[in-house]
C-alpha cells in the first residue's frame, strides 16, 4: 500500500521489517507495531526517536488498515519510496567483472511472483534483478516486500526500457540463459555452458543472467533470440511448466557455488 501524500510504501511482516531495520534503517520513515513486538524493534525505535521520526504502539485493527492486509504479523513500517534505478553500463560491467549472478524478468505477471523470486535471489546470493519499465504488474509493492521475507534488502533491482535490447548487450559480457519449456538444452547442461562461456571470456567464471517470462505466454521470440542459450527443466509432461518463482529457485540453485 502506497501513501501518495507522503510518498511512502508500507511494508509488513516480521522478516521484511527486521531486514529493513537492520540493513537500511534510514529508509524507514514511521513504524507501527503491537506491544509484544517492541523487544524485537527497540533498536529501530530508538533510531527513529533520534531522527525525530514517529513510532506508535497499536493494535491489529489499525495495523491492518495501514497496510491493507491481515498478514502484517504485528508490525508495519512506512518506507521512503524511491523509484527503481535505471540500469547503467557500469552496473553491467561490474556484474561481468565480479562474476555476479542475477535474474531478468519479462512480464512475469504479478508482484507476488516478484517477491518470491527476490526471496530466492537473496537465499542463493544472486546479486541483481532487472525489470522492464513498462511492466506495471511486476512492482515493488507491500505484497512483494512481504513475500520476499526480507530479501529486498540484499538484491540490487534495476529497470530497463527494452528487455531484448539489454539482453543483446549483456550477452557480450555475461551468459544470458533464457528459460523455455521446449528448449533443446536441459538444466543439466547449465554447468558445461557456464564453463564454455567462462573459457570464451578468458577463464574466470562468467556472470550469469537468467531470463524468466510470463507463466502463460513465456518469453516472446525477440527476447528468446537475444539470449545466449535457451534451457528447460525436464519434467513428467503432466503439466507444461512450473510456477515462475519455483523455476527461478531451481535455476539459481543449479548456478549457486
C-alpha positions as CSV (number, residue, x, y, z in Angstrom):
1,X,0.0,0.0,0.0
2,X,1.4,3.4,-1.0
3,X,0.8,6.6,0.9
4,X,0.6,9.0,-2.1
5,X,0.5,12.1,0.1
6,X,3.9,11.4,1.8
7,X,5.2,9.1,-1.0
8,X,5.7,6.2,1.4
9,X,5.3,2.5,0.9
10,X,4.0,0.3,3.7
11,X,5.9,-2.9,4.3
12,X,4.8,-5.5,6.8
13,X,5.8,-8.9,8.2
14,X,8.5,-9.7,10.8
15,X,11.3,-10.7,8.4
16,X,10.6,-7.8,5.9
17,X,10.6,-5.1,8.5
18,X,13.5,-6.6,10.6
19,X,15.7,-6.7,7.4
20,X,14.9,-3.1,6.5
21,X,15.6,-2.0,10.1
22,X,18.9,-3.9,10.2
23,X,20.2,-3.2,6.7
24,X,18.7,0.2,5.6
25,X,17.2,1.8,8.7
26,X,17.5,5.2,7.2
27,X,14.7,4.4,4.7
28,X,12.1,3.8,7.5
29,X,10.1,6.9,8.0
30,X,7.5,5.7,10.5
31,X,6.8,2.5,12.4
32,X,3.6,1.0,13.8
33,X,3.8,-2.2,16.0
34,X,2.0,-4.2,18.6
35,X,3.3,-4.0,22.1
36,X,4.5,-7.6,22.0
37,X,6.8,-6.8,19.0
38,X,8.6,-4.0,20.9
39,X,11.5,-6.1,22.1
40,X,12.3,-7.0,18.5
41,X,12.3,-3.5,17.3
42,X,13.6,-1.5,20.2
43,X,16.7,-0.5,18.3
44,X,15.0,1.0,15.3
45,X,12.5,2.8,17.6
46,X,15.5,4.5,19.3
47,X,16.9,5.4,15.9
48,X,13.5,6.8,14.8
49,X,13.3,8.9,18.0
50,X,16.8,10.2,17.5
51,X,15.8,11.2,13.9
52,X,12.6,12.8,15.3
53,X,10.5,10.3,13.3
54,X,7.4,8.7,14.9
55,X,6.7,5.2,16.0
56,X,3.5,4.0,17.6
57,X,2.3,1.1,19.7
58,X,-1.0,0.0,18.3
59,X,-3.4,-3.0,17.7
60,X,-4.1,-5.4,14.9
61,X,-7.1,-3.4,13.6
62,X,-5.0,-0.3,12.9
63,X,-2.1,-2.2,11.5
64,X,-4.4,-3.9,9.0
65,X,-5.8,-0.5,8.0
66,X,-2.3,0.8,7.4
67,X,-1.0,-2.0,5.2
68,X,-4.4,-3.2,3.8
69,X,-3.7,-6.9,4.8
70,X,-4.1,-9.1,7.8
71,X,-0.7,-10.6,7.1
72,X,1.1,-7.8,9.0
73,X,2.5,-10.1,11.8
74,X,2.2,-7.3,14.3
75,X,4.5,-4.7,12.6
76,X,4.3,-2.2,9.7
77,X,7.0,0.2,8.6
78,X,6.5,3.1,6.2
79,X,9.4,3.4,3.9
80,X,10.6,6.4,1.9
81,X,9.5,5.4,-1.5
82,X,12.0,5.7,-4.3
83,X,11.8,4.7,-8.0
84,X,13.6,1.7,-9.3
85,X,17.0,2.8,-10.6
86,X,17.6,2.5,-14.3
87,X,20.4,0.1,-15.2
88,X,23.6,1.7,-16.3
89,X,26.6,0.4,-18.4
90,X,28.7,0.5,-15.2
91,X,26.2,-1.9,-13.5
92,X,26.6,-4.4,-16.3
93,X,30.4,-4.0,-16.4
94,X,30.6,-4.6,-12.6
95,X,28.3,-7.7,-12.8
96,X,30.6,-9.1,-15.5
97,X,33.9,-8.2,-13.8
98,X,32.7,-9.6,-10.4
99,X,31.0,-12.7,-11.9
100,X,27.6,-11.9,-10.5
101,X,24.5,-14.0,-11.0
102,X,21.1,-12.4,-11.4
103,X,17.6,-12.5,-12.9
104,X,15.9,-10.7,-15.7
105,X,12.1,-10.7,-15.5
106,X,10.0,-10.1,-18.6
107,X,6.2,-9.7,-18.0
108,X,6.3,-12.1,-15.0
109,X,2.7,-11.1,-14.2
110,X,2.4,-10.0,-10.6
111,X,4.1,-8.7,-7.5
112,X,3.8,-11.9,-5.6
113,X,6.0,-13.7,-8.1
114,X,8.5,-10.8,-7.9
115,X,8.6,-11.1,-4.1
116,X,9.1,-14.9,-4.2
117,X,11.9,-14.5,-6.8
118,X,13.6,-11.8,-4.7
119,X,13.5,-14.2,-1.8
120,X,15.2,-16.9,-3.8
121,X,17.8,-14.5,-5.1
122,X,18.7,-13.5,-1.6
123,X,18.8,-17.1,-0.4
124,X,21.1,-18.1,-3.3
125,X,23.2,-14.9,-3.2
126,X,22.0,-13.7,-6.6
127,X,23.1,-10.1,-6.9
128,X,20.6,-8.4,-9.2
129,X,17.1,-8.4,-10.7
130,X,16.2,-6.5,-13.9
131,X,12.6,-5.4,-14.6
132,X,11.2,-3.8,-17.7
133,X,10.0,-0.3,-17.0
134,X,6.6,-1.0,-18.7
135,X,5.7,-4.0,-16.6
136,X,3.4,-2.3,-14.1
137,X,2.2,-5.6,-12.6
138,X,5.7,-6.6,-11.5
139,X,6.1,-3.8,-9.0
140,X,7.8,-3.4,-5.6
141,X,4.6,-3.3,-3.6
142,X,3.6,-4.1,0.0
143,X,2.8,-7.6,-1.0
144,X,6.2,-8.1,-2.9
145,X,8.1,-7.0,0.2
146,X,6.1,-9.3,2.5
147,X,6.5,-12.3,0.2
148,X,10.3,-11.6,-0.2
149,X,10.7,-12.1,3.6
150,X,13.5,-9.5,3.9
151,X,15.2,-10.4,0.6
152,X,14.6,-6.9,-0.8
153,X,17.4,-5.6,1.3
154,X,20.0,-7.9,-0.3
155,X,19.2,-7.7,-4.0
156,X,20.0,-4.8,-6.4
157,X,17.0,-4.1,-8.5
158,X,17.3,-2.2,-11.8
159,X,15.0,-1.3,-14.7
160,X,15.5,-1.3,-18.5
161,X,13.4,0.2,-21.2
162,X,13.6,-2.8,-23.6
163,X,14.5,-6.3,-22.4
164,X,15.7,-7.6,-25.7
165,X,18.0,-4.6,-26.3
166,X,19.5,-5.1,-22.9
167,X,20.0,-8.8,-23.4
168,X,21.8,-8.3,-26.7
169,X,24.3,-6.0,-25.0
170,X,24.6,-8.1,-21.8
171,X,25.2,-11.4,-23.7
172,X,28.5,-10.0,-24.9
173,X,29.7,-9.8,-21.3
174,X,27.8,-12.5,-19.3
175,X,26.0,-15.7,-20.0
176,X,22.3,-15.0,-20.7
177,X,20.2,-18.1,-20.1
178,X,16.6,-17.9,-21.3
179,X,14.2,-20.4,-19.8
180,X,11.7,-22.1,-22.2
181,X,9.7,-25.3,-21.7
182,X,10.5,-26.6,-25.2
183,X,14.2,-25.7,-25.3
184,X,16.7,-28.3,-26.6
185,X,19.1,-27.8,-23.7
186,X,18.3,-29.1,-20.3
187,X,19.2,-27.6,-16.9
188,X,21.7,-30.4,-16.5
189,X,23.7,-28.7,-19.3
190,X,24.0,-25.5,-17.4
191,X,27.4,-26.1,-15.7
192,X,29.1,-27.0,-19.0
193,X,27.6,-23.9,-20.6
194,X,28.9,-21.8,-17.8
195,X,32.4,-23.3,-18.3
196,X,32.2,-22.7,-22.0
197,X,31.3,-19.1,-21.6
198,X,33.9,-18.6,-18.9
199,X,36.6,-20.0,-21.2
200,X,35.5,-17.7,-24.0
201,X,35.8,-14.7,-21.6
202,X,39.3,-15.6,-20.5
203,X,38.9,-18.3,-18.0
204,X,37.4,-16.5,-15.0
205,X,33.9,-17.7,-14.1
206,X,31.4,-15.7,-16.1
207,X,28.5,-13.7,-14.8
208,X,25.1,-15.2,-15.4
209,X,21.7,-13.7,-16.1
210,X,18.6,-16.0,-16.0
211,X,15.6,-14.7,-18.1
212,X,12.1,-15.7,-16.9
213,X,8.9,-14.8,-18.7
214,X,5.2,-14.8,-18.2
215,X,3.7,-18.1,-16.9
216,X,1.1,-18.2,-19.7
217,X,2.9,-16.9,-22.7
218,X,6.6,-17.5,-21.9
219,X,9.3,-15.4,-23.4
220,X,8.4,-13.6,-26.7
221,X,10.5,-14.6,-29.8
222,X,12.5,-11.3,-29.8
223,X,13.6,-11.9,-26.2
224,X,14.5,-15.6,-26.8
225,X,16.6,-14.6,-29.8
226,X,18.6,-12.2,-27.6
227,X,19.6,-14.9,-25.1
228,X,22.9,-16.7,-25.3
229,X,21.1,-20.1,-24.9
230,X,17.7,-21.5,-24.0
231,X,17.3,-24.1,-21.3
232,X,14.4,-26.1,-19.8
233,X,13.7,-28.1,-16.7
234,X,12.6,-31.6,-17.8
235,X,9.5,-32.9,-16.1
236,X,6.9,-35.6,-16.3
237,X,4.9,-33.9,-19.0
238,X,1.7,-34.0,-17.0
239,X,1.7,-30.2,-17.0
240,X,3.8,-27.9,-19.2
241,X,5.6,-25.8,-16.7
242,X,6.3,-24.8,-13.1
243,X,5.3,-21.6,-11.3
244,X,7.9,-18.9,-12.4
245,X,9.2,-18.4,-8.9
246,X,9.8,-22.2,-8.5
247,X,11.6,-22.2,-11.8
248,X,13.8,-19.4,-10.7
249,X,14.7,-21.2,-7.5
250,X,15.8,-24.3,-9.4
251,X,17.9,-22.4,-11.8
252,X,19.5,-20.3,-9.1
253,X,20.3,-23.4,-7.0
254,X,21.9,-25.0,-10.0
255,X,24.2,-22.0,-10.5
256,X,24.9,-21.5,-6.8
257,X,28.5,-22.2,-5.8
